[in-house]
């Protein structure tokens, strides 16, 4: 008998001592504005030009156990340099640091820490970024719909839900899903949505709405919303609790972190529904169970199909018809391993008290190999969240089907899966069972879906559970592969071509600017923002006035605060927090820096109050105007006769060196300003999120002429 090799021939055996050369060219990659590229150039003793070494880049050190296929890069032997090259593409906006990686090898992968000890700085894979983003999207505010307690009558139907705002800069929110749990139902509503579902705004700051229907045939319960959100770079934010001891799961930021710590805002995450219908306290019951497939299944063949139907009843509230509440059929083998199939809703009587479900699917290869599989049904749910089920012993007692017999044939090859199939083809590994021993005759056939049908392809390597082939360029969306072991053919494995994600951003409609005509013919409308870029010597929201002003400002000194004031005599373009700003002649720009503040909690925020006053010795007319949202002030204008004071506020700041969304609130009612015909005063609260080192608020702009 042949000895089984300790290392499969398709996996290169390399140790740290075998490495002769190692360098990344370049090894300092800027990923500020897009993906970065580099090439790993290396060599090792006893190398074979047919080797295809690979490297795995780990972006997050805290979940090394999870393998992201997008971060595996495979190389080739460069015949010119006689060295191995692995081209690597790094995702954009990573924080500046040295990345961890592993060289794939047998018997164990070689970590970057060991390679660094041998090759020093040449082994460092450094990334730099001026605008890093590894944080997922955030829920900025949320509103219940409808508000308060909800009372619903027996025959009513209504929608409940939430309207909410998602912010994410600089990458932008891409997609995610909402999970809505009831305190009586452990199975949530799962509602997927994306930036294209925004009812207002864009990927950086957009408003969304999620609703679910509630029928009056219900039981009083409280519904709570959770989110799993991703931005365009794949950064995750989730409010679904993870086990903090599970290192394979990233401890992502909670998108509700801005709402926690305040009982009022936390209460907005749940909605209580009061149902007037008398409560049903009895669970539904199974009354009939039929198996439609053979009672003996060959779990070693390619046909392991099982099908059945069953009927359930509920005497009062009726059977729930929500797909999430469809029952599950459970299979348990001799070793206690459990497999389940979710049923599909088939029919229900007009009164809703009797429902039929079907089950149809394939059992796993080899499941129940010892000859017996026990059956049970659980998760039968009525409209009042009573859960019913039936055990194996109870099925047997009722003379219902309660077990399956199995057999296990030994001659049928089974193809199960493969590695990724790329457009340019190349090495492809296919996995399965009983794919041939050393003395067997094994052939592989491939159909490129090009109209030529199946054709033979050379097998580079094979064992009883894996084979390696090399495909040509893939022009279709998928290929089909099968093998023949001796004279027995396998199943047909369909392999879809991998297409790298390329998420599209929404095309925003052109926005109109204020003024008639737009910008009062004294500026150019920026259709992407709905704001005017004014001509020289003009300002205001629609640039219809010339301005002059006097300004006073008081800031309570609760931390080290420095204010730099810059006066512009000519039009100047500056950049702040990734935004281009036009400073017009006679504009004063304020740069406010706050040093470390001793927050008592990471959930606390800080509000900096600015005051502006305009007045004359005598006047007959005064006017204060601002945009409609007092909780998110963008501009304010104070007019007394021919004198005007105009202030413009940005919604971003630089917090600990990162661009961050902020808001500005009108506080005139809190400070009880006393406006007269000769004097106007306003107070604006700049709402600063929690920070560690420094907050820069250069976004406060006052223009006057």
C-alpha positions, 0 to 999 in steps of 0.5 A: 500500500502506498504511503499517504504523503504528509503534505498534499502536492497542491500545497507548498511546504515552506518553513521560515528557514526556507525563505531566502528573500522577502520584500514588498514593492513598495512597502509603504502604500497610501490608501487615502483616496483609493485602493493601494497596490503592491507586489510581494517579491520572494523566494524559497529553497527547493521552489518549483516554478509550478507552485502557486503560493498565496498570502492572507492579509488580515485587516483586523487583528481581533478576528484572525480566525475568520478568513475573508476570501477577498483578502487572499492573494495568489502568486506566480513564478516570474520567469524573468526574475526567477522570483515569486510575485504575488500582486496585492490590492489593499482596500482604501482608507485603512488606518495608518499602521503595519498590516498583519499577514500569513504566508500559506504553507504546510504544515502551518502558515507563517505569520508576519511576526516571524517573517519580520524577525528574519527580514526586518523592515523589508517584511513590513507592509505599511499603509498610510491614510490621511482620511481613514475610515474603519467605522461602520454607519451610525444612526444619528436620530430615530423617530417611532411611527406612530409615536407613543403607545399603540392601541389596536382593535380586533379587526384593525390592521396598521403599520408600525415602524421607525423613521431614522437617519444614517450618517457615514463619512467619508465612505457612505452607507451602502446597505444593511438590514433591520431586525425587529424583535417582539418580546414574545417572539424570538424570530425577528422580522428581517428587512433588507434595505440600501442607500437606494431606499433613502427617502431623503438625502444621500449615502453620507446623510440619508433618511430611511423608513422601516415598517411592519404590519400589525394585525388586530388578531394579536397579543400585547407586546413590545417591538424593538429594532436592531440594525446591521449596517455596512458602508461602501468599504464593508465597515460594519456597525451592528446593535446585535449582541456578540459574545465578547469572548468570541474572537472570530466575531469583530466587536463592531461599533454599535450604530445606536451609540449616540442614543445610549445613555439617555432614557428618552432617546433609548425609549425610541428604539421600542414600540409597545402595541396594546391588543384588545383581543382576548389572549390565546394561551394554548399552542397550536397542534400537529394533526397529520404528517405524511412523508412523500419521498421513499422511506429508505434514502441512500445518503451516499448517492447524489439523490438524497431528496426528502419531501413531506407535508403536515397539517397543523391547527389552532383553536382560537387565534389561528396559525401565523402565516408569516414566513419567518414563523414557518415550522422546522422539520428536524432530523437527528442521526445516531450520533446526535447530530441535528439537521433541519429543513424549514417548511413552506406554507402551502394552504390555510382555511378561511378561518385561519385555524387549519394550515398545511406546510410542505418540506422538500430538500436534500439531506447532507451526504452521509447523514444518518450513515448508521441506518436510522434518522429520527424526526420531529417538528417544532416552531409551529406558531399561532398569531398570539406567539404560542409555540407548539411542536411534536417530539419523535416519541410523540409522533411514534405514539400517535402512529405518525411517521417518526423515523427514516431508514438509510443506506450508504452506497460506496461507488457514486462520486459526489462533487460538492463545492469549489474555490472561486472561479475567476474570469481569467481562469487558472487553477481551480480546486474542486471538493467532494467525496469518493473522487477516486483512489490511486488505482481508479480511472478518473476523468474530468469533464468541463462545459464552458457553457459556450455551446460545445458541451462537455469536453475532457480537461487534464487533472493536475492533482487529485485525491479521494476528496479534492482535484485540481484543474486549470481552466481557460478564460471564462466567458460565461457566467458559469461552468459545469464540471463532472467526473467519471470514476471508473464507469460511474459518473458524478453529479453535475457541479455548477460553478458560478464565476466570481464577480468582485463587488462593485457597489454603485452609488445613487445618482442624486437628482439636481437640487434647486437653489433659493432665490428668484431667479436662483441665487438672485443672479448673483451666484452659481447654483451647486445642484448637488447640494442646493447651495449657491456659490456666490459671486464676489461681494454678495452673500446670504442664503440666496445672495440677494443682499450686501452685508455689514456687521459687528460681532461679539462672542462669549465662550464659557471656559470649561476646557482650554479653548483657542479661537483664531480669527482670520479676515479675508480681503479677497475671494479665497478657496480653502479646504476643511473637513474634506469640504471646499469652502469659498471665503468671500471678501470681508469674510471672517473665519473662526477656527476654534480648538478645544483641548482634552475635556474630562468627559464623565462618560464616553456617551456624553457630548459637549455643547459650545455656545456662540452669541451674535449681536447686531444693533443700532442707536435707532431703528424702525425695522428688524428681522431674524431669519434662519433655515426651518430646522432649529435643531440643525441650523445651517444659516442665520441672518439678523437684519436691522434697517440696512445693516445685516449680520449673516452666519453660516454653519457647517455640519462637519468638524475635525474630531481627534483628526477625523472628519465627523458629522456635527449639528448646530442648535438654535438656543434663543428660547433657552437664553430668552433673548430680548429682541427689539427694533434696534437690537437683535441677538442669537445663540447657537449651540455647537453640538460636539461629539465625545472626543479624546484629544482635540476638537477643531470647529473651523466650520463657523463662518460669518460673512458681512459686507 
